[in-house]
Amino acid sequence: MAAQAVQRESPCAMMRREAKSARREIMRLRNESSRLESEIAHLKGQPDPNEKAIAALEQRLASMKAQVEQDELSLDTLEQVISENC
């Protein structure tokens, strides 16, 4: 059995990879938030809107927006570390 050389990722490369991943996740959450906003607007436009469904979607949307805000703060911090050290 041949031993394979283990390639190690530099700290800067790892942080850049994590930042790229965080940007993708933030974009995914923003797209999902937009979709939920459209769905909520559609439900509210119905003649007899399902208030429970709307409330559940609004709660999910608020949670998602809070997650985006938190992720953006973390990404900003990570990008500062990268710019100062890499």
C-alpha positions as CSV (number, residue, x, y, z in Angstrom):
1,M,0.0,0.0,0.0
2,A,1.5,3.3,-1.1
3,A,1.5,6.2,1.3
4,Q,0.1,9.4,-0.2
5,A,1.5,12.7,0.7
6,V,-0.9,14.8,2.8
7,Q,-1.3,18.2,1.4
8,R,-1.8,20.9,4.0
9,E,-3.8,24.0,3.4
10,S,-2.2,27.2,4.5
11,P,-4.1,29.2,7.1
12,C,-4.7,32.0,4.5
13,A,-6.0,29.6,1.9
14,M,-8.3,28.0,4.6
15,M,-9.6,31.4,5.6
16,R,-10.2,32.4,1.9
17,R,-12.1,29.2,1.3
18,E,-14.2,29.8,4.4
19,A,-15.0,33.3,3.3
20,K,-16.0,32.1,-0.1
21,S,-18.3,29.5,1.5
22,A,-19.8,32.1,3.8
23,R,-20.5,34.4,0.8
24,R,-22.3,31.5,-0.9
25,E,-24.4,30.7,2.2
26,I,-25.3,34.4,2.6
27,M,-26.4,34.5,-1.0
28,R,-28.5,31.3,-0.6
29,L,-30.2,32.7,2.5
30,R,-30.9,36.0,0.8
31,N,-32.5,34.2,-2.2
32,E,-34.5,32.0,0.2
33,S,-35.6,35.2,2.1
34,S,-36.8,36.7,-1.2
35,R,-38.7,33.6,-2.0
36,L,-40.4,33.6,1.4
37,E,-41.3,37.3,1.1
38,S,-43.0,36.5,-2.2
39,E,-44.8,33.6,-0.8
40,I,-46.0,35.7,2.2
41,A,-47.3,38.4,-0.1
42,H,-49.1,35.8,-2.2
43,L,-50.8,34.3,0.8
44,K,-51.8,37.7,2.2
45,G,-53.4,38.5,-1.2
46,Q,-55.7,35.5,-1.0
47,P,-59.4,36.2,-0.2
48,D,-59.2,34.2,3.1
49,P,-55.5,34.1,4.0
50,N,-54.2,31.4,6.3
51,E,-53.0,33.4,9.2
52,K,-51.2,30.5,10.9
53,A,-49.2,29.7,7.7
54,I,-48.4,33.4,7.2
55,A,-47.2,33.8,10.8
56,A,-45.1,30.7,10.5
57,L,-43.5,31.9,7.3
58,E,-42.9,35.4,8.8
59,Q,-41.2,33.8,11.8
60,R,-39.0,31.7,9.5
61,L,-38.2,34.9,7.5
62,A,-37.2,36.8,10.6
63,S,-35.0,34.0,11.7
64,M,-33.4,33.8,8.3
65,K,-32.8,37.6,8.2
66,A,-31.2,37.4,11.6
67,Q,-28.9,34.6,10.4
68,V,-27.9,36.6,7.4
69,E,-27.0,39.6,9.6
70,Q,-24.9,37.3,11.9
71,D,-23.2,35.6,9.0
72,E,-22.4,39.0,7.4
73,L,-20.8,40.2,10.7
74,S,-18.7,37.0,10.9
75,L,-17.7,37.3,7.2
76,D,-16.6,41.0,7.8
77,T,-14.5,39.9,10.7
78,L,-12.9,37.1,8.7
79,E,-12.2,39.4,5.7
80,Q,-10.5,41.9,8.0
81,V,-8.3,39.1,9.4
82,I,-7.5,38.0,5.9
83,S,-6.6,41.5,4.7
84,E,-4.4,42.1,7.8
85,N,-2.6,38.8,7.7
86,C,-2.5,37.4,4.2
